[in-house]
């Protein structure tokens, strides 16, 4: 779950994925259910009771697939997505923290080019994501958040397509986030997630489980904040199933880049970030832009 400064809300989410070949990559399609890098400032701080709407807008492009397999030598992908997220924070208390819930609606446009292997462009609605249970705590300069996100295979999917918007399998994602921000405006935030993926019954492919974290180190000046952030991703178990023809094909990636945030007097929050990927294995390697807007209702 993505949250933000004490009175506002931040970014999180899920994005339309990268699909590359009919065979298999590290996790099916070379991407996971979660949009790595979508979290940033104050990600561990649940906002006060109330309702919030967040628009996540992202663009990702890559012209390299980090693999020794020659099938990926001629590779390009671009993805643009808008994700709308509704959040409701209640005044009910669970284990001493506030109970919240949220849901996401994803719309995405994906273009995959494999050179002689073909090219495809598709657009549509992505998988539905929700969490019925998120709990946030606050203690002085520290904020914590725990939740379980559920990804349902409702998005546009075709097992014979190069580019897919949905993943066609269920993912359960327990997560824990924290934020430290002191009165001088220095902040460090991190959100850590573990993805347990179920089988894609159309392809008999089960993507391996994934461990990943978004993070930022920042300095706030009045309504502004600037920092350096990114994400670290590791696939902790290999792919399996009859469709996983490449076997134990684990992926990894790291990304870093600048971030900024601005909050108006009315509580509207805008965040922008760029992330450059490196130390990538068995996944696309490129760059990602985010522009997110959060509105208290």
C-alpha positions in Angstrom: 0.0 0.0 0.0 1.3 3.4 -0.8 0.8 6.3 1.6 2.3 9.7 2.2 2.9 12.6 4.4 1.0 12.9 7.5 -2.0 14.5 5.9 -1.8 13.3 2.4 -1.2 10.2 0.4 1.4 8.8 -1.8 2.1 6.5 -4.6 2.1 2.8 -4.9 0.9 0.2 -7.1 0.7 -2.0 -9.9 1.3 -1.6 -13.4 0.8 -3.2 -16.7 3.6 -5.6 -17.2 6.2 -6.5 -19.6 5.5 -9.6 -21.7 8.2 -10.6 -24.1 8.1 -14.1 -25.6 5.9 -17.1 -25.8 8.4 -19.2 -24.0 9.5 -17.9 -20.6 11.8 -15.5 -18.8 12.5 -14.9 -15.2 9.0 -14.9 -13.9 6.6 -15.4 -16.8 6.8 -12.4 -19.2 9.9 -11.0 -17.6 8.0 -8.9 -15.1 6.2 -9.1 -11.8 2.7 -8.1 -10.6 4.0 -5.1 -8.7 5.4 -2.0 -10.4 8.8 -1.7 -8.8 9.8 1.8 -7.9 6.3 3.2 -7.5 6.8 4.0 -3.8 8.8 6.9 -2.5 8.3 9.7 0.1 6.6 8.8 3.4 5.6 5.4 2.1 5.4 4.0 5.7 3.1 6.8 7.0 -0.6 6.1 6.8 -2.6 9.3 6.3 -5.3 10.4 8.8 -8.8 8.9 8.7 -10.6 9.8 5.5 -10.8 9.0 1.8 -8.1 9.6 -0.8 -7.7 9.2 -4.6 -4.3 8.8 -6.2 -3.4 8.8 -9.9 -0.2 7.0 -10.8 1.1 7.8 -14.2 4.2 5.9 -15.5 6.2 5.4 -18.6 8.9 2.6 -19.0 11.1 1.8 -21.9 13.9 -0.7 -22.4 16.0 -1.7 -25.5 17.9 -4.5 -23.7 16.9 -7.8 -22.1 19.7 -8.8 -19.7 20.2 -12.5 -20.6 22.7 -14.7 -22.3 20.0 -16.2 -24.4 20.4 -15.1 -28.0 16.6 -15.1 -28.5 16.6 -11.7 -26.7 19.4 -10.0 -28.6 16.9 -7.9 -30.6 14.5 -6.5 -28.0 12.6 -3.4 -27.3 9.6 -2.7 -25.0 7.7 0.4 -23.9 4.8 0.6 -21.4 2.6 3.5 -20.5 0.1 3.1 -17.6 -2.3 5.1 -15.5 -3.4 3.5 -12.2 -6.3 4.9 -10.2 -6.2 4.0 -6.5 -9.0 4.6 -3.9 -8.0 4.5 -0.3 -10.2 4.7 2.8 -8.6 5.1 6.3 -11.0 4.3 9.1 -10.9 5.5 12.7 -11.1 1.9 13.8 -8.1 0.5 15.7 -6.5 -2.9 15.2 -3.5 -3.9 17.3 -3.1 -0.2 18.3 -3.0 1.1 14.7 -5.5 2.5 12.2 -7.3 0.1 9.9 -7.3 1.1 6.2 -8.3 -0.5 2.8 -7.6 0.3 -0.8 -8.2 -0.8 -4.4 -6.6 -0.2 -7.8 -7.9 0.1 -11.4 -5.1 -0.2 -14.0 -5.2 0.9 -17.7 -2.1 0.3 -19.8 -0.6 0.4 -23.3 2.2 -2.0 -24.1 4.5 -2.3 -27.2 6.9 -5.2 -27.6 9.4 -5.5 -30.5 11.4 -8.7 -30.8 12.8 -7.9 -34.3 12.5 -11.0 -36.4 10.5 -12.6 -33.5 7.6 -10.2 -34.1 6.1 -7.0 -32.8 2.8 -6.4 -31.0 1.0 -3.4 -29.5 -1.9 -3.9 -27.1 -3.9 -1.7 -24.7 -6.5 -2.4 -22.1 -7.5 -2.9 -18.5 -5.0 -4.6 -16.1 -5.4 -6.9 -13.2 -7.5 -5.8 -10.2 -5.6 -5.2 -6.9 -7.1 -4.7 -3.5 -6.3 -4.9 0.2 -9.0 -5.3 2.8 -6.6 -5.0 5.7 -3.8 -2.5 6.1 -2.7 -1.2 9.6 -0.7 2.0 10.2 1.1 3.1 13.4 2.9 6.3 14.4 5.4 7.1 17.2 7.2 10.4 17.1 9.5 10.5 14.1 8.6 6.9 13.1 5.8 5.5 11.1 5.0 1.9 10.2 2.6 0.1 7.9 1.7 -3.5 7.4 -0.7 -5.0 4.8 -1.5 -7.8 2.4 -2.3 -6.9 -1.3 -4.2 -9.3 -3.5 -3.7 -9.3 -7.3 -6.6 -10.9 -9.2 -6.3 -12.1 -12.9 -9.0 -9.8 -14.3 -6.8 -8.0 -16.9 -6.6 -8.5 -20.7 -4.6 -11.7 -21.4 -3.9 -14.1 -24.3 -1.4 -16.9 -23.9 -0.3 -16.5 -27.5 0.3 -12.7 -27.4 3.7 -11.1 -27.1 2.2 -8.1 -25.1 -0.2 -8.7 -22.3 -1.9 -6.3 -19.9 -2.9 -8.9 -17.3 -0.8 -11.7 -15.9 -3.5 -14.4 -15.6 -2.6 -15.6 -12.2 -3.2 -14.7 -8.5 -0.4 -13.0 -6.5 -0.5 -12.6 -2.7 1.8 -9.8 -1.5 2.4 -9.3 2.3 4.3 -6.0 2.9 5.9 -3.9 5.6 6.8 -0.3 5.2 8.4 2.3 7.5 9.3 6.0 7.4 11.6 8.0 9.6 11.4 11.8 9.3 12.9 14.1 11.8 12.0 17.8 12.6 15.0 18.9 10.4 13.3 17.4 7.4 15.5 14.4 6.8 13.6 11.3 5.7 14.4 7.7 5.0 11.5 5.4 3.8 11.4 1.8 2.6 8.6 -0.6 1.6 9.5 -4.3 1.5 7.3 -6.9 -0.2 7.2 -10.6 -0.8 5.2 -11.9 -3.8 3.8 -15.4 -3.7 2.7 -16.3 -7.2 0.2 -18.9 -8.2 0.1 -20.9 -11.4 -1.0 -19.5 -14.8 -3.3 -22.3 -15.7 -3.4 -21.4 -19.4 0.4 -21.9 -19.8 1.1 -24.3 -16.9 3.7 -21.8 -15.7 4.3 -20.8 -12.1 6.5 -17.8 -11.7 9.0 -17.9 -8.8 8.4 -15.9 -5.6 9.9 -12.4 -5.4 11.4 -10.2 -2.7 11.6 -6.5 -3.5 11.9 -3.1 -1.8 11.3 0.5 -2.8 13.2 3.2 -0.9 14.1 6.9 -0.7 16.5 9.1 1.2 15.3 12.7 1.1 15.4 16.3 2.6 12.2 18.3 2.9 12.1 22.2 2.6 8.7 23.5 3.5 6.2 22.1 1.0 9.0 20.6 -1.2 11.1 17.5 -0.8 14.0 16.1 -2.9 15.8 12.9 -2.7 17.5 9.8 -4.2 15.5 6.6 -4.4 14.8 3.5 -6.3 14.3 -0.2 -5.8 16.0 -3.5 -5.4 14.4 -6.7 -6.8 15.4 -10.4 -6.3 13.5 -13.5 -7.4 14.1 -15.9 -4.5 12.7 -19.1 -6.1 12.9 -20.4 -9.6 10.1 -20.7 -12.1 8.4 -24.1 -12.3 5.7 -26.0 -14.1 5.4 -27.6 -17.5 5.6 -24.3 -19.3 8.8 -23.1 -17.7 11.0 -24.4 -20.4 14.1 -22.4 -19.4 14.0 -24.0 -15.9 15.3 -22.1 -12.8 15.7 -18.7 -14.5 15.8 -16.2 -11.6 15.7 -12.5 -12.2 17.1 -9.5 -10.4 17.4 -5.7 -10.8 18.3 -2.5 -9.0 17.4 1.0 -9.9 18.3 4.5 -8.7 17.3 8.1 -9.6 16.2 11.5 -8.4 12.8 12.2 -6.8 10.8 15.2 -5.8 7.5 15.9 -4.0 5.4 19.0 -3.5 2.3 19.4 -1.3 -0.1 22.3 -1.6 -1.9 24.0 1.3 -5.1 22.1 0.4 -3.3 18.8 0.8 -2.9 17.9 -2.9 0.4 16.1 -3.3 2.5 15.7 -6.5 5.5 13.4 -6.8 7.9 12.8 -9.7 10.7 10.3 -10.1 13.1 8.8 -12.6 14.8 5.4 -12.1 17.6 4.0 -14.1 18.0 0.2 -13.9 21.3 -1.6 -13.5 22.6 -5.0 -12.1 19.9 -6.6 -14.1 19.6 -10.3 -14.9 17.0 -12.2 -16.9 14.7 -9.1 -17.1 14.3 -6.0 -19.3 16.8 -3.2 -18.5 15.8 0.4 -19.0 14.4 3.5 -17.4 11.1 4.5 -15.8 9.4 7.8 -15.2 6.6 8.4 -12.6 4.3 11.4 -12.1 1.8 10.8 -9.3 -1.0 13.0 -7.9 -2.8 12.4 -4.6 -6.0 14.2 -3.6 -7.7 14.1 -0.2 -11.5 13.8 -0.8 
